[in-house]
Amino acid sequence: GRDSRDRDRRGEDDDRRRHPRKRDHSDDDSRDSRRRSRKHKRKRRHRDDRSRSRSRSRSRSRDRSNRKRSGESSSRRDDGNRRRRDRSRSPDPRKPQRRADPRDSWLIPNIRVRIISRKLPKHHLKKGVVQDVTRSSSSSSGGGSAPRAVLLMDGGQVVDGVPERYLETALPKTGGHVVILESPDGDTRWKRGRLLERDSGSGSGVVQLLDDLEVVTVSLDSIAEWCGRIDDDLE
């Protein structure tokens, strides 16, 4: 029996050698197809990614170009507006100048003021006395250009043509002379007096008028130090 089994095995081995098992090419074709499909998908994703990247790059480039053009346009408009404002603020040298009517503005000669505009950097926050106030003769009391002051600075320099909006009133120490530039009822406007008290917290001061010795309470913003003669006529 053992010899018979050995012969059967040898016979099976001989059959395998004579008739080798055929390879299943259908499985190989399927694997190759899946491999090509995956490769194709990767290439397509890569192309899509590059396309999106180029699209984003073009979009950013267009945005930068638009912002640049918008900034240049805005800058040109600002420059044009600035030039127009500068022309409107600059007095025409061909037009004669006349003294401003004190009733039109708080800015009058012989008061002490402080320069608050940074457009005059050498004199920023420095004090001076108004020597004269002028404006274009084409201006009327109801409009036109604002008054401009000629200032004698505390350091001795003369500054000409300072616009009213560049200035604020300066106050003396307690006991100094002041002039009332504005009053609600107008009765005390242009009257001079002595500053008795000042309260920066409430923004008010107590002034004794020189003509009738009446004591009035006024806003500190409505008075200024008086540097002229007491008997000068301001009416």
Phi, psi and chi 1 to 4 in degrees:
 res  aa     phi    psi   chi1   chi2   chi3   chi4
   1 GLY       -  -37.6      -      -      -      -
   2 ARG   -66.3  -39.5 -177.9  179.4  -57.0  171.8
   3 ASP   -64.1  -36.2  -67.4  -22.1      -      -
   4 SER   -66.1  -41.0  176.9      -      -      -
   5 ARG   -65.7  -38.9  -73.3 -166.2  -64.5  -88.4
   6 ASP   -63.2  -41.5  -69.0  -19.8      -      -
   7 ARG   -63.5  -37.7  -76.2 -165.7  -62.2  -87.5
   8 ASP   -63.6  -41.5  -68.4  -20.5      -      -
   9 ARG   -64.9  -43.6  -70.2 -166.4 -166.6   95.1
  10 ARG   -62.5  -35.4  -75.4 -164.8  -64.4  -89.4
  11 GLY   -67.1  -39.8      -      -      -      -
  12 GLU   -65.7  -38.7  -69.5  174.0   -1.6      -
  13 ASP   -64.1  -41.4  -67.7  -20.0      -      -
  14 ASP   -63.7  -38.5  -67.6  -20.6      -      -
  15 ASP   -63.5  -39.4  -70.6  -18.8      -      -
  16 ARG   -64.8  -39.3  -68.9 -168.4 -168.7   96.6
  17 ARG   -67.9  -39.8  -75.8 -166.9  -66.0  -88.2
  18 ARG   -73.5  -33.6  -74.9 -166.9  -62.4  -91.3
  19 HIS  -125.9   77.4  -56.0  -72.1      -      -
  20 PRO   -63.2  149.9   22.7  -31.9      -      -
  21 ARG   -68.1  131.0 -175.9 -179.4  177.5 -177.4
  22 LYS   -75.4  139.3  -67.1 -177.4  178.9 -179.9
  23 ARG   -75.4  140.2 -175.6  174.6  179.8  178.5
  24 ASP   -84.5   98.1 -169.5   -7.8      -      -
  25 HIS   -73.7  -16.6  -66.9  -74.0      -      -
  26 SER   -65.1  -36.1   62.4      -      -      -
  27 ASP   -66.3  -41.6  -66.3  -19.5      -      -
  28 ASP   -62.6  -42.1  -66.3  -17.8      -      -
  29 ASP   -62.1  -39.2  -67.4  -18.7      -      -
  30 SER   -64.8  -42.7  177.6      -      -      -
  31 ARG   -64.4  -42.5  -76.8 -166.5  -67.5  -88.8
  32 ASP   -61.5  -39.4  -69.2  -18.3      -      -
  33 SER   -64.2  -43.4  177.0      -      -      -
  34 ARG   -64.9  -38.9  -72.0 -165.1  -64.4  -88.7
  35 ARG   -63.8  -44.3 -168.0  177.7  -59.5  112.1
  36 ARG   -64.7  -36.6  -74.5 -166.3  -62.9  -89.1
  37 SER   -64.0  -44.5  177.5      -      -      -
  38 ARG   -63.4  -42.3  -72.9 -165.1  -65.2  -89.7
  39 LYS   -62.5  -41.2 -173.6  175.8 -179.3 -179.2
  40 HIS   -63.0  -41.4  177.2   69.3      -      -
  41 LYS   -63.8  -42.1  -71.2  179.8 -179.9  178.4
  42 ARG   -61.7  -42.9  -75.2 -163.4  -63.5  -89.1
  43 LYS   -62.9  -40.5  -72.4 -177.2  177.8  179.3
  44 ARG   -66.3  -41.1 -172.6  167.9   58.2 -169.6
  45 ARG   -62.6  -40.1  -76.2 -162.7  -62.3  -90.4
  46 HIS   -62.4  -43.8 -176.6   62.0      -      -
  47 ARG   -63.1  -41.4  -74.3 -163.4  -59.8  -90.2
  48 ASP   -63.3  -41.6  -67.6  -18.0      -      -
  49 ASP   -63.1  -43.3  -69.3  -18.2      -      -
  50 ARG   -65.3  -37.4  -75.4 -170.1  -60.8 -180.0
  51 SER   -64.6  -44.6  177.3      -      -      -
  52 ARG   -64.2  -38.6  -75.3 -166.5  -67.6  -90.8
  53 SER   -63.2  -43.9  177.3      -      -      -
  54 ARG   -64.5  -37.7  -73.8 -165.9  -65.1  -91.9
  55 SER   -64.9  -43.9  177.1      -      -      -
  56 ARG   -63.7  -39.3  -73.4 -165.7  -64.6  -92.5
  57 SER   -63.8  -43.6  177.5      -      -      -
  58 ARG   -64.2  -37.6  -73.3 -166.3  -64.4  -91.4
  59 SER   -64.5  -44.7  177.7      -      -      -
  60 ARG   -62.9  -39.1  -73.6 -165.5  -66.9  -91.6
  61 SER   -63.9  -41.8  177.9      -      -      -
  62 ARG   -64.2  -39.6  -76.1 -164.6  -60.4  -90.9
  63 ASP   -62.5  -45.3  -69.6  -17.6      -      -
  64 ARG   -62.3  -41.8  -74.3 -165.2  -65.5  -90.9
  65 SER   -63.8  -42.1  178.0      -      -      -
  66 ASN   -65.2  -42.7  -69.0  -23.6      -      -
  67 ARG   -62.8  -39.3  -75.0 -163.6  -63.6  -91.0
  68 LYS   -64.7  -45.7 -176.0  177.3  179.4 -179.8
  69 ARG   -63.6  -39.4  -75.2 -164.2  -64.3  -90.5
  70 SER   -64.8  -41.2  175.9      -      -      -
  71 GLY   -65.1  -40.6      -      -      -      -
  72 GLU   -65.5  -40.7  -69.2  174.6   -7.9      -
  73 SER   -64.1  -43.5  175.9      -      -      -
  74 SER   -63.3  -40.0  176.5      -      -      -
  75 SER   -63.2  -41.0  177.5      -      -      -
  76 ARG   -64.8  -39.9  -73.9 -166.6  -65.0  -90.6
  77 ARG   -64.3  -43.0  -74.3 -163.9  -59.1  -89.9
  78 ASP   -62.2  -42.7  -68.0  -17.4      -      -
  79 ASP   -62.5  -41.6  -69.0  -18.6      -      -
  80 GLY   -63.5  -43.9      -      -      -      -
  81 ASN   -64.4  -39.0  -68.1  -24.1      -      -
  82 ARG   -64.9  -41.2 -168.2  176.6  -58.6  112.1
  83 ARG   -65.5  -38.2  -75.5 -167.1  -66.1  -90.7
  84 ARG   -65.7  -41.3  -75.9 -166.0  -66.9  -88.4
  85 ARG   -64.4  -41.4  -71.5 -164.0  -61.7  -92.1
  86 ASP   -63.0  -39.6  -69.4  -17.0      -      -
  87 ARG   -65.2  -37.4  -73.9 -163.9  -63.3  -91.2
  88 SER   -71.9  -27.6   66.2      -      -      -
  89 ARG   -86.5  -21.5  -68.4  172.5 -176.8  169.5
  90 SER   -81.5  125.6  -59.1      -      -      -
  91 PRO   -69.4  145.1   24.4  -32.5      -      -
  92 ASP   -75.5  117.1 -170.8  -16.4      -      -
  93 PRO   -63.9  -18.1   22.4  -31.9      -      -
  94 ARG   -77.9  -18.1  -65.2  171.7  -62.4  178.3
  95 LYS   -87.8  134.0  -66.0 -179.4 -179.9  179.2
  96 PRO   -67.3  150.2   25.2  -33.9      -      -
  97 GLN   -99.0  145.1  -58.0  -70.4  -49.5      -
  98 ARG  -132.6  158.3   68.2  174.1  177.0   85.6
  99 ARG   -68.4  140.7  -68.0 -166.4   57.5  163.3
 100 ALA   -76.2  142.7      -      -      -      -
 101 ASP   -71.1  122.1 -170.9  -21.7      -      -
 102 PRO   -59.9  -21.0    1.4   -3.9      -      -
 103 ARG   -72.9  -15.1  -67.9  171.1  -62.9 -178.1
 104 ASP   -86.6  -19.1  -63.6  -19.2      -      -
 105 SER  -152.4  160.2  168.3      -      -      -
 106 TRP   -77.9  -15.2   61.5  -93.6      -      -
 107 LEU   -80.4  113.2 -172.6   60.5      -      -
 108 ILE  -135.4  160.6   59.9  174.4      -      -
 109 PRO   -65.4  158.3  -21.9   33.5      -      -
 110 ASN    72.1   19.8  -63.4  -41.1      -      -
 111 ILE  -112.7  153.1   61.2  172.8      -      -
 112 ARG   -92.3  134.3 -170.6  178.2  -59.0  -83.3
 113 VAL  -131.7  167.8  -65.4      -      -      -
 114 ARG  -123.4  136.5  179.1 -175.3  -69.9  106.8
 115 ILE   -82.6  121.4  -63.4  176.8      -      -
 116 ILE  -111.0   -5.0   57.4  174.4      -      -
 117 SER   -86.9  137.3  174.4      -      -      -
 118 ARG   -78.5   -3.0  -65.1 -176.8 -177.6  -85.2
 119 LYS   -73.2  -11.6  -66.8 -174.5  177.3 -179.1
 120 LEU  -118.0   73.4  -62.0  174.8      -      -
 121 PRO   -61.6  -30.9   21.8  -32.6      -      -
 122 LYS   -68.8  -24.0  -68.1 -177.3  179.5 -179.9
 123 HIS  -118.6   13.8  -54.5  -69.7      -      -
 124 HIS   -60.2  127.4 -177.0 -127.5      -      -
 125 LEU    67.5   14.6  -61.8 -178.4      -      -
 126 LYS   -97.9  157.1  -66.8 -177.0  179.3  179.9
 127 LYS  -103.7  154.3  -63.0  179.1 -177.0  179.8
 128 GLY  -159.4  169.9      -      -      -      -
 129 VAL  -106.8  133.2  178.1      -      -      -
 130 VAL   -71.6  121.2  178.8      -      -      -
 131 GLN   -92.4  -35.3  -58.8  -62.5  -57.6      -
 132 ASP  -158.0  156.8 -163.8    9.6      -      -
 133 VAL  -131.4  125.0  179.7      -      -      -
 134 THR  -132.5  165.4   60.9      -      -      -
 135 ARG  -162.1  169.3   68.5 -179.8  175.9 -165.6
 136 SER   -62.2  142.4  170.2      -      -      -
 137 SER   -68.3  -15.8   61.3      -      -      -
 138 SER   -78.4  -11.6   63.7      -      -      -
 139 SER   -77.7  142.0  -57.3      -      -      -
 140 SER  -109.6  169.0   61.3      -      -      -
 141 SER   -65.5  -19.4   60.1      -      -      -
 142 GLY   -96.9    0.2      -      -      -      -
 143 GLY  -176.7 -160.3      -      -      -      -
 144 GLY    89.3 -167.8      -      -      -      -
 145 SER   -73.4  151.8   60.4      -      -      -
 146 ALA   -75.5  155.3      -      -      -      -
 147 PRO   -62.8  152.4  -21.3   32.9      -      -
 148 ARG  -124.9  144.0  -67.0  172.2  177.3  -95.5
 149 ALA  -109.5  147.4      -      -      -      -
 150 VAL  -101.7  119.0  178.7      -      -      -
 151 LEU  -111.9  139.5  -57.6  179.6      -      -
 152 LEU  -103.9  106.2  175.7   61.6      -      -
 153 MET   -71.0  158.5  -54.4  -57.1  -65.9      -
 154 ASP   -61.4  -24.7  -70.7   -9.2      -      -
 155 GLY   -84.0   -1.5      -      -      -      -
 156 GLY   101.5   -9.5      -      -      -      -
 157 GLN   -77.9  149.6  -52.8   92.9  -24.3      -
 158 VAL  -105.6  125.3  175.6      -      -      -
 159 VAL  -116.6  122.7 -175.9      -      -      -
 160 ASP  -106.1  147.9 -167.8    8.9      -      -
 161 GLY    69.5   38.8      -      -      -      -
 162 VAL   -85.7  120.0 -178.0      -      -      -
 163 PRO   -64.2  151.4  -21.1   32.3      -      -
 164 GLU   -57.4  -36.6 -180.0 -174.5   61.7      -
 165 ARG   -70.7  -11.5   63.4 -178.0 -180.0  -82.1
 166 TYR   -85.0   -3.8  -72.5    9.8      -      -
 167 LEU  -121.2  157.8  -54.9  170.4      -      -
 168 GLU  -140.0  157.9   70.1  174.4    8.5      -
 169 THR   -72.2  149.5   56.7      -      -      -
 170 ALA  -114.2  146.3      -      -      -      -
 171 LEU  -111.2  150.8  -60.6  176.5      -      -
 172 PRO   -84.2  176.5   34.0  -36.5      -      -
 173 LYS   -72.3  164.4  -64.1  179.6 -179.9  179.5
 174 THR   -56.4  130.6  -58.5      -      -      -
 175 GLY   101.8  -11.8      -      -      -      -
 176 GLY   -81.3  166.6      -      -      -      -
 177 HIS   -85.1  141.0  -70.3  138.9      -      -
 178 VAL  -134.6  163.6  -64.3      -      -      -
 179 VAL  -124.7  139.5   58.3      -      -      -
 180 ILE   -87.5  117.3  -60.1  176.2      -      -
 181 LEU   -91.3  -25.6  -56.2  174.1      -      -
 182 GLU  -145.1  145.2  -64.2  175.9   -8.5      -
 183 SER  -148.3  146.4   64.9      -      -      -
 184 PRO   -58.4  -41.8  -22.6   32.5      -      -
 185 ASP   -96.4  -11.1   52.7   10.7      -      -
 186 GLY    82.6   -5.9      -      -      -      -
 187 ASP   -70.2  -32.6  -67.6  -19.5      -      -
 188 THR  -103.5    4.4   57.5      -      -      -
 189 ARG   -65.9  139.1 -169.7 -179.1 -171.4 -168.7
 190 TRP    72.1    3.6  -50.2  129.0      -      -
 191 LYS   -83.4  147.0  -68.2 -170.0  175.0 -176.9
 192 ARG  -107.6  155.1  -79.2  147.3  -69.1 -172.8
 193 GLY  -163.9 -170.8      -      -      -      -
 194 ARG  -112.3  132.8 -170.3 -179.2  -58.4  -84.3
 195 LEU   -78.2  111.2 -178.2   62.0      -      -
 196 LEU   -87.9  -40.5  -58.3 -179.9      -      -
 197 GLU  -144.8  154.2  -61.5  177.4   13.2      -
 198 ARG  -144.8  133.9   52.1 -174.9  -67.4 -178.3
 199 ASP  -124.5  102.0 -174.9   -7.0      -      -
 200 SER   -67.3  -28.4  -60.2      -      -      -
 201 GLY   -63.2  -45.6      -      -      -      -
 202 SER   -92.1  -10.2   62.8      -      -      -
 203 GLY    71.5   27.5      -      -      -      -
 204 SER  -128.6  159.7   62.3      -      -      -
 205 GLY  -141.6  159.5      -      -      -      -
 206 VAL  -109.8  124.8  178.3      -      -      -
 207 VAL  -123.7  134.6  175.9      -      -      -
 208 GLN  -100.8  116.4 -176.1  179.0   34.3      -
 209 LEU   -66.4  144.9  -56.4  179.7      -      -
 210 LEU   -81.8  -27.4  -62.9  178.8      -      -
 211 ASP   -78.8  -38.4   55.6   -3.5      -      -
 212 ASP  -127.3    7.1   56.1    6.7      -      -
 213 LEU    61.5   17.8  -58.7 -178.0      -      -
 214 GLU   -69.7  142.7  179.7 -175.2   -0.1      -
 215 VAL  -103.1  125.6  176.4      -      -      -
 216 VAL  -130.1  152.3  -64.5      -      -      -
 217 THR  -103.3  127.7  -60.0      -      -      -
 218 VAL  -132.7  164.0  -63.6      -      -      -
 219 SER   -76.4  139.5  168.9      -      -      -
 220 LEU   -63.4  -25.3  -65.6  179.3      -      -
 221 ASP   -73.5  -15.2  -67.5  -26.5      -      -
 222 SER   -99.8    6.3   65.7      -      -      -
 223 ILE  -128.5  160.6   59.4  176.2      -      -
 224 ALA  -146.6  158.1      -      -      -      -
 225 GLU   -66.2  131.8 -178.8  177.5    0.4      -
 226 TRP   -95.6  125.3  176.9 -107.2      -      -
 227 CYS  -114.7    4.4  -58.6      -      -      -
 228 GLY   -98.2 -168.6      -      -      -      -
 229 ARG   -74.1  145.8  -64.7  173.5   51.0 -177.9
 230 ILE   -67.9  -30.1  -64.1  -60.8      -      -
 231 ASP   -92.1    9.7   55.6   -3.8      -      -
 232 ASP   -63.9  139.8  -77.8   -9.9      -      -
 233 ASP   -90.1  121.0 -175.8   14.4      -      -
 234 LEU  -107.3   -4.0  -62.9 -179.8      -      -
 235 GLU   -71.1      -  -62.3  -64.4  -25.3      -
